[in-house]
Amino acid sequence: MEQKPYDFVPFPDHCVRALCPGHHRFVSYTGTMECELYLLRPLQVGSGFSDFVKTRQGAEVLAACHAGVEREDKRLYVIPGSSLKGVLRNLVEAVSYSCLSVMDNKVRAFIPVKLNRCTRVDELCPACRIFGMTGPRGESYQGNVQIPDVMMPEGTKAVLARIPILWTPARAKNGLPRSYLGGKGEARGRKFYYHGKKASGPDARVVLKEGQSFKATLHFNNLDAALMGVLLTAMGLHPVHRFPVKMGAGKPVGMGSVEIKLLSVTLRKAEAGRLGSGVYLLEGQELERWVEECCREAEKQGLLFYEGLERVAAVLAREELDRREMPGGPY
């Protein structure tokens, strides 16, 4: 058995819950982030189907395809906004005093009760205040962040990659396998995969080639500085704890390492109205200072779970990219 390509990030001992920001009034930050997604490793967000692809030698192989859309008889690759949103929500939950929003019934017995998902709009954790929640009693909240699909321009380089066959997660009859449990029989935490060198194998996939950059837009409304700080931290932009994120398929074998770069932020003042007056742009050093201020406010208000943040930053450390050998077989 090879070295496991993942580690666990511990859970916080409680959630910090408060009233949701709401959508009926604007008293906090509203605007747009312009970001760049830089592919440190090949990326594939699965489309759910496979097709025959020609190799350099002219042979045809059946390969799992990257997500895409048809536009004017041309196929354009896309990173669904829902995929990027899921990555960021998972990280927000890990680095802040947030609940576990998704939990299988079999797993529930191994999770601290204090981390049960939020169910009331007047008692939401940081992750649910930012991204929203669906409660069991019909009480739901839309959230205050929207991420459109990231459309790849024409000429985006997609290549045929071969990776090891991916194994299904470990299973157990009564919930979680023993290796996922701590000394008291509770789950050890959230599982995150390391960055590393891409492993090779027989599984053919169409992937976006590493070394490319794509523009992504993130819209936010009515988020105060502390919640903005939590979101920026989850994007790997904390002044002290920086890291690339992992997304898409093939995380255990070295795929999906993406660096998020913040290019600019456009802020609209609360009193600006819908016509666009009162809008101002943050770039360069002014943008860096704003990011630092937001992260400090998140720390000041006690929203950041530092043990979780430090562990996430260690597991997702950029240095692992060229240092860690990812498994080519069972682990």
C-alpha positions in Angstrom: 0.0 0.0 0.0 1.3 3.5 -0.9 1.3 6.6 1.2 -2.2 8.1 1.6 -2.5 11.3 -0.5 -4.8 13.0 2.1 -5.0 14.2 5.7 -7.7 15.4 8.0 -8.5 18.9 9.1 -9.9 18.9 12.7 -13.4 20.1 13.4 -14.0 23.2 15.6 -15.6 22.6 19.0 -18.5 24.9 18.3 -20.2 27.0 15.6 -20.5 30.8 15.7 -24.1 31.5 14.6 -25.8 34.8 14.0 -28.5 36.4 11.9 -28.1 36.3 8.2 -27.1 39.5 6.4 -30.3 39.5 4.3 -31.1 40.9 0.9 -33.6 43.6 1.8 -31.1 46.3 2.6 -27.5 47.1 1.8 -25.3 48.2 4.7 -22.1 46.2 4.0 -19.8 45.4 1.1 -21.5 44.8 -2.3 -19.6 44.4 -5.5 -17.5 42.1 -7.7 -14.2 40.3 -7.5 -12.2 39.7 -10.7 -10.0 36.7 -10.3 -7.5 34.6 -12.3 -7.5 30.8 -12.0 -4.0 29.6 -12.7 -3.7 25.8 -13.4 -0.7 24.4 -11.5 -1.7 20.9 -12.5 -4.1 19.5 -15.2 -7.7 20.2 -14.4 -10.8 18.2 -15.2 -14.3 19.0 -14.1 -16.3 16.0 -15.2 -19.1 16.3 -17.8 -20.6 12.9 -16.9 -19.9 11.4 -20.3 -17.1 9.9 -22.3 -16.1 10.0 -26.0 -13.5 8.6 -28.4 -10.4 10.8 -28.6 -7.5 10.5 -31.0 -4.0 10.0 -29.6 -0.9 11.4 -31.1 -0.3 8.1 -32.8 -3.7 8.3 -34.5 -5.4 5.6 -32.4 -8.8 6.3 -30.8 -9.3 5.7 -27.1 -12.4 6.2 -24.9 -11.8 9.1 -22.5 -13.8 10.9 -19.8 -14.5 14.4 -21.1 -14.2 17.8 -19.4 -17.4 19.8 -19.0 -18.3 22.1 -21.9 -21.0 23.8 -23.9 -21.9 24.1 -27.6 -21.7 27.6 -29.0 -22.2 28.2 -32.8 -21.1 24.6 -33.7 -18.0 25.0 -31.5 -17.4 23.2 -28.2 -16.2 25.5 -25.4 -14.8 24.2 -22.2 -16.3 25.5 -19.0 -15.7 25.4 -15.2 -19.2 25.4 -13.7 -19.7 28.1 -11.2 -21.3 25.5 -8.9 -18.0 23.6 -8.9 -16.0 26.6 -7.8 -18.6 27.6 -5.3 -18.5 24.1 -3.8 -14.7 24.2 -3.4 -14.9 27.6 -1.6 -17.7 26.6 0.6 -15.8 23.4 1.7 -12.8 25.6 2.6 -14.9 28.2 4.3 -16.4 25.5 6.5 -12.9 24.2 7.3 -11.2 27.5 8.2 -14.1 29.1 10.2 -16.5 28.1 13.1 -19.0 26.7 10.7 -21.4 23.7 10.6 -21.2 20.6 8.4 -23.7 21.4 5.8 -23.7 18.0 4.0 -23.8 14.9 6.1 -24.9 11.4 5.4 -27.3 9.9 8.0 -24.8 7.0 8.6 -22.1 9.6 9.4 -24.1 11.8 11.7 -23.4 9.6 14.7 -19.7 10.3 14.4 -20.0 14.1 14.2 -20.2 16.4 17.2 -23.8 17.6 17.7 -22.7 21.2 17.9 -21.7 21.0 14.3 -25.1 19.9 13.0 -26.2 22.0 9.9 -27.9 25.3 10.4 -31.7 25.3 10.2 -32.8 28.9 11.1 -32.0 32.1 9.2 -31.5 33.9 12.5 -28.8 31.4 13.6 -26.4 30.9 10.7 -22.7 29.9 10.8 -20.3 31.9 8.6 -20.5 29.4 5.7 -24.3 29.5 5.7 -24.3 33.3 5.9 -22.0 33.5 2.9 -23.4 30.7 0.7 -26.9 30.1 2.0 -28.7 27.0 3.4 -31.7 24.9 3.0 -33.4 24.0 6.3 -35.5 20.9 7.0 -38.6 22.9 7.9 -38.8 24.9 4.7 -36.7 27.7 6.1 -34.0 28.6 3.6 -31.5 31.4 2.8 -30.2 32.2 -0.6 -26.7 33.3 0.4 -24.8 36.4 -0.6 -22.3 35.1 -3.1 -22.9 34.2 -6.7 -20.3 32.7 -9.1 -21.1 32.5 -12.8 -19.7 29.7 -15.0 -16.1 30.3 -16.0 -16.1 30.1 -19.8 -12.8 29.0 -21.5 -11.8 31.1 -24.5 -11.3 29.6 -28.0 -7.8 28.1 -28.2 -7.9 26.7 -24.6 -5.5 23.8 -24.6 -7.1 20.5 -23.7 -5.0 17.3 -23.8 -5.4 13.6 -23.3 -4.0 12.6 -19.9 -3.6 9.1 -18.4 -4.0 8.7 -14.7 -4.3 5.8 -12.3 -7.7 4.2 -11.9 -9.4 6.1 -9.0 -10.6 4.0 -6.1 -13.9 4.6 -4.3 -13.6 6.1 -0.8 -13.2 3.6 2.0 -16.5 2.1 3.2 -17.8 0.6 6.4 -21.1 -1.1 7.3 -21.9 1.3 10.1 -20.8 4.7 8.7 -17.1 5.6 8.6 -14.1 3.3 8.3 -11.8 2.9 11.3 -9.0 4.9 9.7 -11.4 7.9 9.6 -12.1 7.8 13.4 -10.2 9.3 16.3 -9.5 7.8 19.7 -13.0 8.6 21.0 -14.8 7.1 18.1 -15.6 10.5 16.5 -14.7 11.5 12.9 -11.1 12.9 12.7 -12.2 15.8 10.6 -12.6 16.9 7.0 -10.5 15.1 4.4 -8.3 17.2 2.2 -6.0 16.0 -0.6 -2.4 17.1 -0.8 -0.9 18.8 -3.9 1.7 16.7 -5.6 3.2 15.3 -8.8 0.7 13.9 -11.2 0.7 10.1 -11.3 0.4 8.1 -14.5 -1.9 5.1 -15.2 -4.3 3.6 -17.7 -7.4 5.8 -17.2 -7.8 8.2 -20.2 -9.2 11.7 -19.5 -9.5 14.9 -21.5 -8.1 17.6 -19.2 -7.2 21.3 -19.3 -3.5 21.6 -19.7 -1.5 23.0 -16.7 0.1 26.5 -17.1 -3.0 28.2 -18.4 -4.9 31.0 -16.8 -8.6 31.8 -16.9 -10.6 34.8 -15.7 -13.4 34.2 -13.1 -15.9 36.6 -11.6 -17.4 36.4 -8.1 -20.4 38.6 -7.1 -21.0 39.4 -3.5 -23.7 41.5 -1.8 -24.2 42.8 1.8 -21.2 41.0 3.3 -19.4 42.7 6.2 -15.7 42.9 6.4 -15.4 39.9 8.7 -17.4 37.6 6.4 -15.3 38.9 3.4 -12.2 38.0 5.4 -13.4 34.5 5.9 -14.2 34.2 2.1 -10.8 35.6 1.1 -9.0 33.3 3.5 -10.8 30.3 2.0 -9.6 31.5 -1.5 -6.0 31.1 -0.2 -5.5 34.9 0.0 -4.9 35.3 3.8 -1.7 37.4 4.2 -0.1 34.8 6.4 -1.7 31.5 5.3 -1.6 31.3 1.5 -2.3 28.1 -0.5 -3.6 26.9 -3.8 -6.9 25.1 -3.8 -7.8 21.6 -5.2 -10.8 21.1 -7.5 -12.3 18.8 -10.0 -11.4 15.1 -10.6 -8.2 13.2 -9.9 -7.3 15.0 -6.6 -5.7 11.8 -5.1 -3.4 11.4 -8.1 -2.1 15.0 -8.4 -4.7 16.7 -10.5 -6.8 19.8 -9.9 -4.3 22.2 -8.2 -5.4 25.7 -8.9 -4.0 29.1 -7.6 -6.6 31.8 -7.2 -5.2 35.3 -7.9 -7.3 38.3 -7.0 -6.9 41.0 -9.7 -9.3 43.6 -8.6 -12.4 44.3 -6.5 -15.2 46.7 -7.5 -17.2 48.0 -4.5 -20.5 49.7 -4.6 -21.4 51.9 -1.6 -24.6 51.0 0.2 -26.3 54.3 -0.8 -25.2 54.2 -4.4 -28.5 52.8 -5.8 -29.0 50.8 -8.9 -27.6 53.4 -11.4 -24.0 52.7 -10.5 -22.9 55.9 -8.8 -20.6 55.5 -5.8 -18.7 52.7 -7.4 -14.9 52.5 -6.8 -12.2 50.1 -7.9 -9.5 48.5 -5.7 -6.3 47.3 -7.3 -2.6 46.9 -6.4 -1.5 48.0 -2.9 -4.9 49.4 -2.1 -6.4 46.0 -2.8 -3.8 44.2 -0.7 -4.5 46.5 2.3 -8.3 45.9 1.9 -7.7 42.1 1.9 -5.5 42.4 5.1 -8.2 44.6 6.8 -10.9 42.1 6.0 -8.9 39.1 7.3 -8.0 41.1 10.5 -11.7 41.8 11.1 -12.5 38.1 10.7 -9.9 37.3 13.3 -11.1 40.1 15.6 -14.7 38.9 15.5 -13.7 35.3 16.2 -14.9 33.8 12.9 -11.6 32.2 11.8 -10.9 28.7 13.3 -7.1 29.0 13.5 -6.3 25.3 14.1 -8.3 24.4 11.0 -6.8 27.2 8.9 -3.2 26.2 9.8 -3.9 22.6 9.0 -5.5 23.5 5.7 -2.6 25.6 4.8 -0.2 22.8 5.7 -2.1 20.1 3.6 -2.5 22.5 0.7 1.0 23.9 0.9 2.3 24.9 -2.6 5.7 23.3 -1.7 4.1 19.9 -2.0 3.5 20.3 -5.7 7.0 19.2 -6.7 7.9 17.3 -3.6 5.1 14.8 -3.0 4.8 11.6 -5.1 1.1 10.8 -5.5 0.1 7.1 -5.5 -0.2 5.1 -8.7 -1.9 2.2 -7.0 -4.0 1.3 -3.9 -3.5 3.4 -0.8 
